[in-house]
């Protein structure tokens, strides 16, 4: 699927207003728990087979800007399959900011990082504006990657617009590679927790291509959303395409079922 097709599909979705449910905004109290099961399938060019992911996640929301989550699943890429596990959480920092810490690991790490550690801090400035800074360390079998990120966003009515820049470097390559990401999201529904968004990415990023980890030019586009049918059940979905210069391209979709109680 080409960029132009994804953008043409996303633009009417961003202006679409699905009918709201009958639930009031305060009908989902905190704390609450969510369980999410997701499956992903992607086709890859250059005779590199297909990618697939299956995962299950549990999210415990404790209070505004405070939650814990854990995820486990399997990822199949380049005819190799890795199990992977993630734990993380959000914690408030004062009245405006919050901290996100996350750690992931794969015991086999054939195509995934052996460990992946990240932390970020986001601050809401008022008037819909906010910014965030992040730091991530990935440890592959033979090389390490460091990623710095900076995000600026603004909420305007039912919309959120965000720009994110990330600089990535490998332990065996000098310099940093820069990636730019633009995202527009529309929120809808009685509680405002349903959403649909368009994401565009371009630049140079760290990629595992099956035989090695390298820095490659990348371009990508995706549309994704979460639609709550009622207070307890939601559908997560994503359509994505990405190109790694002349190495290969991949396109696919994911679908998830979310239960909240």
Secondary structure, DSSP 8 states (H G I E B T S, - for coil): --HHHHHHHHHHHHH------S--GGGS-SSEEEEEEEEEEEEESTT--EEEEEEEEEEEEEETTEEEEEEEEEEEETTEEEEEEEEEEEEEETTTEEEEEEEEE-SS-SSS-SEEEEEEEEEEEETTEEEEEEEEEEE-SS-EEEEEEEEEEEEETTEEEEEEEEEEEETTS-S-EEEEEEEEEEEESSSS-EEEEEEEEEEEEEEE-SS-EEEEEEEEEEEEEEEESSSSEEEEEEEEEEEETTTEEEEEEEEEEEEE-
